[in-house]
Amino acid sequence: MGYEVRACSSAAELGEALRPVWHYFGRTMPTDADVARVARVLPVERMHGAWEDGRAIGGAGAFPFELTVPGGRVRAAGVTVVGVLPTHRRRGVLRAMMRAQLDDCHRRGETVAYLWATEDTIYGRFGYGIGSFTGEIELAREGSAYAGPAGRAGQSRLVGLDEAEPLVSPVYERVAVDTPGMFARTSAWWQARVLTDPEWRRAGGGDLRCIVMDLDGRPAAYALYRVNFASDRGIPTGAVDVVEALGDSPEATRAIWRFLLDIDWTARLKAHLLPVDHPLRLLLAEPRRLRFSLRDGLWVRLVDVGGALAARSYLSPDAVVVEVADAFCPWNEGRWRVGPSGVERTRDEAELRCDVTALGSVYLGGFTWAQLARGFRVEELRAGALARADGLFRTPAAPWCPEIF
Ligand SMILES: CC(C)(COP(=O)(O)OP(=O)(O)OC[C@H]1O[C@@H](n2cnc3c(N)ncnc32)[C@H](O)[C@@H]1OP(=O)(O)O)[C@@H](O)C(=O)NCCC(=O)NCCS
C-alpha cells in the first residue's frame, strides 16, 4: 500500500500527523502552539498517522474519555482530528487508520468509541451508528417570554476566563455525570479547550465571556457566550451567541437562560449543540420562535459489545436476546442476552437481529428500538421483543454532548 499506519511516538510526530486535517482547516501546518494545545489533551500515542516517506498523509486521534452512559461511566475513545490529504484520498487510508484505531481501543479496554462526523456517510461502514441528534436555535428577543414565572434571578457575576474553572467545573460535572453523551472534563481540557478564546474560534465575533450564577449562595449555573454587536441605523441587529450554558437544576437552567435572553442591545440569541429535549422548548410561551433545527450529533460505536452493554443500566427486568452482525469488528458478532442481571453470550434463539450500528443508536438513549424498526435498522424475530427491548433501554433524558471535540 506504500504507507504504514502506526501511532505517534513524539510531539514532533503528533504535529506531523495533525497536518492532514489542518489542510481542511485551511492551514498548511499546525503551529508549535497548536501542537502544544492538542498535546495537553491528546496523548501522542493516541494519535495514529499514515506514514509515507517520513511524512504523514493521514491522521486520526482518540481522546481518552470517561463517557457518561445510562447509569454510569465507561472508558471511551473520543475520535478526533481525522484527515487524509487530498493527494491520497480514496485509497483506503481512512479504512487502515480506523482498523488500527479500533484495534488499539479494544486492546486498551475502551468499550465505546464515539465522534462527531463531518459527513454522515463516512463512519457507518466502520460500525458507528447515529447516537443522538442536536439542536440549534435562533430566537428574537421580543419573542422570548417564558410561559410561566421566570423564577429567582440568582446572583450573577462576570468572571475572567482565567478564574472560571473552579467555579464552573463543579456545575458541569454535576450535569455531566447524569447526562449520557457528556464526558468528564479534566483541568487540562478546561484550560486547553473550553476557557480559551483564540482568534480563529471567534470568527469575527465578540470576546468569550463567562457568567456564573449563584443560587442559595453557591454556583448553580454558568454560561459562556459572545456578544456579537451589530446595529442598523441605531437599532440593534446583533446576537448573543451562546457557546455553552448549563444549570445543575431545572431552576438554575431556567434562570441562566432568562439572563442570556435579557441581555440588552442585542436583537437575537443564537445557540447550537443543544439536546433535542432542551427545557427552553417548554419554558417559552412561543416555542415556535426558537426556530429549533436538528442535525445529527454523536455517532457511537460499541467496540466491545458485551463490555459496553454490561456497563449501562436497564430499566425493566425482562432480558432480550439480540443477534449482532459486525463485519468490521467480528469479535462482537453473535447472540447476546441483555438484561439488568447481566449481558452474556447465548445460544438461545434470537429475538432481535441488527447490525452493530443499531446498538450505537440505542446505547445512549438517543433512539428507541421501535424507531430503529421503523427505519429498517432492526428486525423483530419474536413478537413483543421490540417493546421489551425498549422497556430495558428506556432513558429519562436525551443524550447530549455540548461540544464538538
Ligand atoms: C473523509 C476522509 C478522512 C476519507 O479518507 P479516505 O482515505 O479517502 O477514505 P478511504 O479511502 O479509506 O475510504 C473508506 C471508505 O469510505 C468511503 N468514504 C470516504 N470518504 C467518504 C466521504 N466523504 N463520503 C462518503 N464516503 C466516503 C470510501 O468510498 C470507502 O468506501 P468503501 O469502504 O465502500 O470502499 C477524507 O476524505 C478527508 O480527510 N476528508 C476531509 C476531512 C474530514 O472530513 N475528516 C473527517 C473528520 S470527522
The ligand as a Gaussian input file, in Angstrom:
#p B3LYP/6-31G(d) Opt

LIG

0 1
 C      -13.171000      11.613000       4.991000
 C      -11.734000      11.209000       4.675000
 C      -10.979000      11.068000       6.001000
 C      -11.762000       9.877000       3.923000
 O      -10.452000       9.360000       3.791000
 P      -10.074000       8.342000       2.588000
 O       -8.703000       7.848000       2.889000
 O      -10.327000       8.984000       1.303000
 O      -11.111000       7.173000       2.830000
 P      -10.927000       5.641000       2.339000
 O      -10.269000       5.623000       1.006000
 O      -10.266000       4.837000       3.417000
 O      -12.420000       5.229000       2.231000
 C      -13.005000       4.212000       3.012000
 C      -14.434000       4.102000       2.587000
 O      -15.125000       5.299000       2.951000
 C      -15.745000       5.902000       1.825000
 N      -15.625000       7.348000       2.004000
 C      -14.521000       8.022000       2.292000
 N      -14.807000       9.313000       2.405000
 C      -16.116000       9.466000       2.206000
 C      -16.974000      10.578000       2.184000
 N      -16.531000      11.820000       2.419000
 N      -18.274000      10.363000       1.933000
 C      -18.740000       9.112000       1.697000
 N      -17.946000       8.005000       1.704000
 C      -16.654000       8.202000       1.963000
 C      -14.937000       5.402000       0.638000
 O      -15.686000       5.477000      -0.537000
 C      -14.624000       3.980000       1.065000
 O      -15.777000       3.201000       0.851000
 P      -15.697000       1.589000       0.698000
 O      -15.365000       1.059000       2.053000
 O      -17.071000       1.232000       0.290000
 O      -14.637000       1.325000      -0.287000
 C      -11.018000      12.248000       3.801000
 O      -11.753000      12.457000       2.637000
 C      -10.832000      13.598000       4.496000
 O       -9.814000      13.818000       5.108000
 N      -11.831000      14.490000       4.384000
 C      -11.761000      15.825000       4.944000
 C      -11.644000      15.837000       6.454000
 C      -12.760000      15.067000       7.100000
 O      -13.907000      15.115000       6.683000
 N      -12.417000      14.334000       8.160000
 C      -13.377000      13.558000       8.924000
 C      -13.495000      14.213000      10.254000
 S      -14.825000      13.515000      11.197000

